[in-house]
Amino acid sequence: MEKIVLEVDERVAKAWREAPVDKRKAIANKMNLRIGTELFEYDKGSFVKYLDELRDTMASRGLTQEILDEILKDDE
């Protein structure tokens, strides 16, 4: 993975800095998917390739189905 810089308001930046590492990782994973969806929305082939690469990266970092289910459950 590679780092990018996003501008957010002061309140969000403060909350991010104070959030636990696991919460920041969960948010970063969600944002990665959301940004990818936006950027590749008109090119299905590129988006599928992106999702495949993302799946492989997340698997290599230990993202299990159980952890993914827990992250998705947080959205409900």
N, CA, C and O atoms as CSV, one atom per row, in Angstrom:
chain,resi,resn,atom,element,x,y,z
A,1,MET,N,N,0.853,-1.175,0.000
A,1,MET,CA,C,0.000,0.000,0.000
A,1,MET,C,C,0.900,1.240,0.000
A,1,MET,O,O,2.071,1.192,0.377
A,2,GLU,N,N,0.316,2.319,-0.428
A,2,GLU,CA,C,1.041,3.577,-0.519
A,2,GLU,C,C,0.245,4.649,0.212
A,2,GLU,O,O,-0.985,4.598,0.230
A,3,LYS,N,N,0.924,5.611,0.810
A,3,LYS,CA,C,0.255,6.689,1.531
A,3,LYS,C,C,-0.062,7.841,0.600
A,3,LYS,O,O,0.708,8.156,-0.308
A,4,ILE,N,N,-1.223,8.474,0.838
A,4,ILE,CA,C,-1.599,9.714,0.170
A,4,ILE,C,C,-2.047,10.684,1.260
A,4,ILE,O,O,-2.269,10.280,2.401
A,5,VAL,N,N,-2.175,11.935,0.917
A,5,VAL,CA,C,-2.606,12.950,1.874
A,5,VAL,C,C,-3.978,13.448,1.461
A,5,VAL,O,O,-4.195,13.815,0.306
A,6,LEU,N,N,-4.904,13.459,2.413
A,6,LEU,CA,C,-6.246,13.994,2.181
A,6,LEU,C,C,-6.485,15.142,3.142
A,6,LEU,O,O,-6.094,15.072,4.307
A,7,GLU,N,N,-7.120,16.186,2.667
A,7,GLU,CA,C,-7.455,17.300,3.538
A,7,GLU,C,C,-8.824,17.055,4.163
A,7,GLU,O,O,-9.788,16.727,3.471
A,8,VAL,N,N,-8.894,17.218,5.479
A,8,VAL,CA,C,-10.140,17.091,6.216
A,8,VAL,C,C,-10.244,18.263,7.177
A,8,VAL,O,O,-9.264,18.971,7.411
A,9,ASP,N,N,-11.435,18.468,7.734
A,9,ASP,CA,C,-11.560,19.574,8.670
A,9,ASP,C,C,-10.865,19.229,9.997
A,9,ASP,O,O,-10.532,18.073,10.260
A,10,GLU,N,N,-10.657,20.254,10.816
A,10,GLU,CA,C,-9.900,20.103,12.059
A,10,GLU,C,C,-10.506,19.058,12.993
A,10,GLU,O,O,-9.782,18.291,13.626
A,11,ARG,N,N,-11.811,19.030,13.074
A,11,ARG,CA,C,-12.490,18.095,13.976
A,11,ARG,C,C,-12.223,16.644,13.576
A,11,ARG,O,O,-11.957,15.798,14.430
A,12,VAL,N,N,-12.294,16.364,12.282
A,12,VAL,CA,C,-12.031,15.016,11.784
A,12,VAL,C,C,-10.566,14.653,12.008
A,12,VAL,O,O,-10.264,13.533,12.419
A,13,ALA,N,N,-9.654,15.588,11.743
A,13,ALA,CA,C,-8.227,15.330,11.938
A,13,ALA,C,C,-7.928,15.003,13.395
A,13,ALA,O,O,-7.163,14.081,13.678
A,14,LYS,N,N,-8.515,15.737,14.307
A,14,LYS,CA,C,-8.298,15.496,15.739
A,14,LYS,C,C,-8.844,14.130,16.142
A,14,LYS,O,O,-8.185,13.386,16.869
A,15,ALA,N,N,-10.036,13.800,15.677
A,15,ALA,CA,C,-10.643,12.506,16.002
A,15,ALA,C,C,-9.791,11.368,15.437
A,15,ALA,O,O,-9.636,10.325,16.073
A,16,TRP,N,N,-9.247,11.577,14.250
A,16,TRP,CA,C,-8.384,10.552,13.637
A,16,TRP,C,C,-7.143,10.319,14.498
A,16,TRP,O,O,-6.787,9.177,14.789
A,17,ARG,N,N,-6.496,11.397,14.899
A,17,ARG,CA,C,-5.287,11.262,15.710
A,17,ARG,C,C,-5.559,10.574,17.039
A,17,ARG,O,O,-4.694,9.869,17.559
A,18,GLU,N,N,-6.742,10.769,17.590
A,18,GLU,CA,C,-7.085,10.208,18.891
A,18,GLU,C,C,-7.701,8.810,18.811
A,18,GLU,O,O,-7.868,8.149,19.836
A,19,ALA,N,N,-8.034,8.363,17.623
A,19,ALA,CA,C,-8.685,7.056,17.460
A,19,ALA,C,C,-7.668,5.929,17.670
A,19,ALA,O,O,-6.484,6.086,17.372
A,20,PRO,N,N,-8.145,4.796,18.185
A,20,PRO,CA,C,-7.254,3.635,18.336
A,20,PRO,C,C,-6.778,3.136,16.964
A,20,PRO,O,O,-7.452,3.330,15.952
A,21,VAL,N,N,-5.625,2.501,16.950
A,21,VAL,CA,C,-5.019,2.025,15.706
A,21,VAL,C,C,-5.960,1.105,14.940
A,21,VAL,O,O,-6.075,1.222,13.720
A,22,ASP,N,N,-6.638,0.189,15.635
A,22,ASP,CA,C,-7.531,-0.737,14.927
A,22,ASP,C,C,-8.690,-0.006,14.265
A,22,ASP,O,O,-9.125,-0.391,13.180
A,23,LYS,N,N,-9.191,1.038,14.902
A,23,LYS,CA,C,-10.268,1.842,14.312
A,23,LYS,C,C,-9.758,2.579,13.074
A,23,LYS,O,O,-10.450,2.635,12.058
A,24,ARG,N,N,-8.545,3.147,13.154
A,24,ARG,CA,C,-7.973,3.851,11.999
A,24,ARG,C,C,-7.743,2.891,10.838
A,24,ARG,O,O,-7.975,3.250,9.684
A,25,LYS,N,N,-7.284,1.663,11.134
A,25,LYS,CA,C,-7.076,0.679,10.065
A,25,LYS,C,C,-8.393,0.322,9.398
A,25,LYS,O,O,-8.466,0.220,8.174
A,26,ALA,N,N,-9.434,0.131,10.201
A,26,ALA,CA,C,-10.744,-0.206,9.640
A,26,ALA,C,C,-11.250,0.923,8.749
A,26,ALA,O,O,-11.766,0.673,7.660
A,27,ILE,N,N,-11.106,2.152,9.204
A,27,ILE,CA,C,-11.539,3.310,8.409
A,27,ILE,C,C,-10.708,3.422,7.138
A,27,ILE,O,O,-11.247,3.688,6.064
A,28,ALA,N,N,-9.391,3.220,7.255
A,28,ALA,CA,C,-8.516,3.308,6.081
A,28,ALA,C,C,-8.904,2.267,5.041
A,28,ALA,O,O,-8.889,2.554,3.844
A,29,ASN,N,N,-9.250,1.062,5.481
A,29,ASN,CA,C,-9.677,0.018,4.538
A,29,ASN,C,C,-10.964,0.417,3.832
A,29,ASN,O,O,-11.104,0.219,2.625
A,30,LYS,N,N,-11.900,0.978,4.584
A,30,LYS,CA,C,-13.159,1.420,3.980
A,30,LYS,C,C,-12.907,2.555,2.976
A,30,LYS,O,O,-13.478,2.567,1.885
A,31,MET,N,N,-12.048,3.503,3.358
A,31,MET,CA,C,-11.758,4.629,2.470
A,31,MET,C,C,-11.033,4.168,1.210
A,31,MET,O,O,-11.286,4.682,0.120
A,32,ASN,N,N,-10.141,3.209,1.356
A,32,ASN,CA,C,-9.430,2.671,0.205
A,32,ASN,C,C,-10.423,2.110,-0.814
A,32,ASN,O,O,-10.320,2.378,-2.011
A,33,LEU,N,N,-11.367,1.343,-0.330
A,33,LEU,CA,C,-12.379,0.775,-1.213
A,33,LEU,C,C,-13.255,1.865,-1.818
A,33,LEU,O,O,-13.548,1.833,-3.014
A,34,ARG,N,N,-13.671,2.820,-1.010
A,34,ARG,CA,C,-14.547,3.901,-1.492
A,34,ARG,C,C,-13.854,4.756,-2.551
A,34,ARG,O,O,-14.447,5.074,-3.582
A,35,ILE,N,N,-12.608,5.125,-2.297
A,35,ILE,CA,C,-11.870,5.940,-3.264
A,35,ILE,C,C,-11.660,5.154,-4.551
A,35,ILE,O,O,-11.810,5.697,-5.645
A,36,GLY,N,N,-11.312,3.877,-4.424
A,36,GLY,CA,C,-11.146,3.040,-5.610
A,36,GLY,C,C,-12.419,2.935,-6.411
A,36,GLY,O,O,-12.390,2.984,-7.641
A,37,THR,N,N,-13.542,2.790,-5.722
A,37,THR,CA,C,-14.835,2.719,-6.400
A,37,THR,C,C,-15.086,3.988,-7.209
A,37,THR,O,O,-15.518,3.926,-8.360
A,38,GLU,N,N,-14.814,5.127,-6.603
A,38,GLU,CA,C,-15.022,6.406,-7.293
A,38,GLU,C,C,-14.095,6.557,-8.498
A,38,GLU,O,O,-14.519,7.001,-9.565
A,39,LEU,N,N,-12.842,6.189,-8.319
A,39,LEU,CA,C,-11.864,6.397,-9.393
A,39,LEU,C,C,-12.049,5.443,-10.559
A,39,LEU,O,O,-11.757,5.797,-11.702
A,40,PHE,N,N,-12.530,4.236,-10.285
A,40,PHE,CA,C,-12.647,3.231,-11.335
A,40,PHE,C,C,-14.093,2.976,-11.753
A,40,PHE,O,O,-14.374,1.984,-12.425
A,41,GLU,N,N,-15.007,3.854,-11.366
A,41,GLU,CA,C,-16.417,3.583,-11.584
A,41,GLU,C,C,-16.813,3.425,-13.052
A,41,GLU,O,O,-17.817,2.772,-13.336
A,42,TYR,N,N,-16.069,3.994,-13.986
A,42,TYR,CA,C,-16.442,3.902,-15.392
A,42,TYR,C,C,-15.664,2.835,-16.152
A,42,TYR,O,O,-15.904,2.619,-17.340
A,43,ASP,N,N,-14.742,2.174,-15.481
A,43,ASP,CA,C,-13.908,1.166,-16.141
A,43,ASP,C,C,-13.971,-0.120,-15.321
A,43,ASP,O,O,-13.171,-0.333,-14.410
A,44,LYS,N,N,-14.933,-0.970,-15.663
A,44,LYS,CA,C,-15.170,-2.184,-14.886
A,44,LYS,C,C,-13.930,-3.077,-14.839
A,44,LYS,O,O,-13.622,-3.632,-13.784
A,45,GLY,N,N,-13.228,-3.228,-15.927
A,45,GLY,CA,C,-12.034,-4.067,-15.962
A,45,GLY,C,C,-10.969,-3.596,-14.984
A,45,GLY,O,O,-10.384,-4.398,-14.256
A,46,SER,N,N,-10.720,-2.285,-14.972
A,46,SER,CA,C,-9.734,-1.728,-14.039
A,46,SER,C,C,-10.201,-1.890,-12.602
A,46,SER,O,O,-9.393,-2.155,-11.712
A,47,PHE,N,N,-11.497,-1.732,-12.370
A,47,PHE,CA,C,-12.022,-1.863,-11.013
A,47,PHE,C,C,-11.897,-3.300,-10.517
A,47,PHE,O,O,-11.529,-3.517,-9.363
A,48,VAL,N,N,-12.191,-4.272,-11.351
A,48,VAL,CA,C,-12.065,-5.678,-10.964
A,48,VAL,C,C,-10.601,-6.000,-10.658
A,48,VAL,O,O,-10.305,-6.688,-9.681
A,49,LYS,N,N,-9.689,-5.503,-11.493
A,49,LYS,CA,C,-8.256,-5.714,-11.245
A,49,LYS,C,C,-7.865,-5.077,-9.914
A,49,LYS,O,O,-7.144,-5.682,-9.120
A,50,TYR,N,N,-8.331,-3.878,-9.675
A,50,TYR,CA,C,-8.062,-3.180,-8.416
A,50,TYR,C,C,-8.566,-3.999,-7.230
A,50,TYR,O,O,-7.852,-4.147,-6.238
A,51,LEU,N,N,-9.781,-4.532,-7.317
A,51,LEU,CA,C,-10.336,-5.331,-6.222
A,51,LEU,C,C,-9.522,-6.601,-5.993
A,51,LEU,O,O,-9.309,-7.000,-4.848
A,52,ASP,N,N,-9.069,-7.236,-7.067
A,52,ASP,CA,C,-8.231,-8.423,-6.932
A,52,ASP,C,C,-6.926,-8.098,-6.208
A,52,ASP,O,O,-6.509,-8.830,-5.310
A,53,GLU,N,N,-6.290,-7.007,-6.599
A,53,GLU,CA,C,-5.048,-6.589,-5.947
A,53,GLU,C,C,-5.288,-6.222,-4.495
A,53,GLU,O,O,-4.487,-6.560,-3.623
A,54,LEU,N,N,-6.392,-5.531,-4.232
A,54,LEU,CA,C,-6.738,-5.151,-2.865
A,54,LEU,C,C,-6.977,-6.382,-2.003
A,54,LEU,O,O,-6.523,-6.434,-0.860
A,55,ARG,N,N,-7.681,-7.369,-2.535
A,55,ARG,CA,C,-7.936,-8.607,-1.804
A,55,ARG,C,C,-6.631,-9.293,-1.440
A,55,ARG,O,O,-6.455,-9.742,-0.307
A,56,ASP,N,N,-5.714,-9.376,-2.401
A,56,ASP,CA,C,-4.426,-10.016,-2.153
A,56,ASP,C,C,-3.613,-9.257,-1.102
A,56,ASP,O,O,-2.992,-9.865,-0.230
A,57,THR,N,N,-3.623,-7.932,-1.192
A,57,THR,CA,C,-2.897,-7.116,-0.217
A,57,THR,C,C,-3.474,-7.295,1.176
A,57,THR,O,O,-2.733,-7.477,2.143
A,58,MET,N,N,-4.776,-7.243,1.278
A,58,MET,CA,C,-5.413,-7.381,2.587
A,58,MET,C,C,-5.192,-8.783,3.163
A,58,MET,O,O,-4.991,-8.929,4.369
A,59,ALA,N,N,-5.226,-9.797,2.327
A,59,ALA,CA,C,-4.974,-11.166,2.791
A,59,ALA,C,C,-3.548,-11.295,3.306
A,59,ALA,O,O,-3.313,-11.952,4.321
A,60,SER,N,N,-2.597,-10.678,2.620
A,60,SER,CA,C,-1.200,-10.752,3.062
A,60,SER,C,C,-0.978,-10.006,4.371
A,60,SER,O,O,-0.005,-10.266,5.078
A,61,ARG,N,N,-1.875,-9.084,4.694
A,61,ARG,CA,C,-1.777,-8.333,5.952
A,61,ARG,C,C,-2.618,-8.953,7.060
A,61,ARG,O,O,-2.731,-8.393,8.150
A,62,GLY,N,N,-3.206,-10.108,6.780
A,62,GLY,CA,C,-3.921,-10.829,7.824
A,62,GLY,C,C,-5.404,-10.542,7.924
A,62,GLY,O,O,-6.037,-10.920,8.909
A,63,LEU,N,N,-5.977,-9.880,6.925
A,63,LEU,CA,C,-7.417,-9.619,6.961
A,63,LEU,C,C,-8.161,-10.925,6.710
A,63,LEU,O,O,-8.146,-11.453,5.598
A,64,THR,N,N,-8.796,-11.428,7.725
A,64,THR,CA,C,-9.554,-12.668,7.608
A,64,THR,C,C,-11.018,-12.354,7.318
A,64,THR,O,O,-11.450,-11.207,7.430
A,65,GLN,N,N,-11.766,-13.369,6.949
A,65,GLN,CA,C,-13.194,-13.185,6.708
A,65,GLN,C,C,-13.885,-12.716,7.987
A,65,GLN,O,O,-14.813,-11.909,7.935
A,66,GLU,N,N,-13.431,-13.224,9.135
A,66,GLU,CA,C,-14.039,-12.838,10.414
A,66,GLU,C,C,-13.824,-11.350,10.685
A,66,GLU,O,O,-14.744,-10.659,11.123
A,67,ILE,N,N,-12.617,-10.858,10.426
A,67,ILE,CA,C,-12.334,-9.439,10.634
A,67,ILE,C,C,-13.149,-8.600,9.657
A,67,ILE,O,O,-13.710,-7.574,10.042
A,68,LEU,N,N,-13.221,-9.021,8.412
A,68,LEU,CA,C,-14.014,-8.306,7.415
A,68,LEU,C,C,-15.477,-8.251,7.817
A,68,LEU,O,O,-16.111,-7.201,7.707
A,69,ASP,N,N,-16.018,-9.362,8.278
A,69,ASP,CA,C,-17.412,-9.393,8.735
A,69,ASP,C,C,-17.623,-8.406,9.875
A,69,ASP,O,O,-18.648,-7.726,9.921
A,70,GLU,N,N,-16.667,-8.318,10.793
A,70,GLU,CA,C,-16.772,-7.399,11.926
A,70,GLU,C,C,-16.751,-5.948,11.446
A,70,GLU,O,O,-17.511,-5.115,11.942
A,71,ILE,N,N,-15.877,-5.646,10.476
A,71,ILE,CA,C,-15.811,-4.297,9.921
A,71,ILE,C,C,-17.134,-3.936,9.245
A,71,ILE,O,O,-17.661,-2.841,9.441
A,72,LEU,N,N,-17.657,-4.852,8.457
A,72,LEU,CA,C,-18.910,-4.592,7.749
A,72,LEU,C,C,-20.081,-4.488,8.724
A,72,LEU,O,O,-21.025,-3.739,8.473
A,73,LYS,N,N,-20.033,-5.215,9.812
A,73,LYS,CA,C,-21.091,-5.163,10.816
A,73,LYS,C,C,-21.122,-3.777,11.465
A,73,LYS,O,O,-22.192,-3.314,11.861
A,74,ASP,N,N,-19.993,-3.118,11.581
A,74,ASP,CA,C,-19.919,-1.788,12.178
A,74,ASP,C,C,-20.711,-0.770,11.380
A,74,ASP,O,O,-21.157,0.233,11.938
A,75,ASP,N,N,-20.899,-1.004,10.075
A,75,ASP,CA,C,-21.627,-0.073,9.230
A,75,ASP,C,C,-23.144,-0.148,9.424
A,75,ASP,O,O,-23.869,0.775,9.054
A,76,GLU,N,N,-23.605,-1.228,9.994
A,76,GLU,CA,C,-25.068,-1.432,10.107
A,76,GLU,C,C,-25.667,-0.577,11.178
A,76,GLU,O,O,-26.877,-0.626,11.403
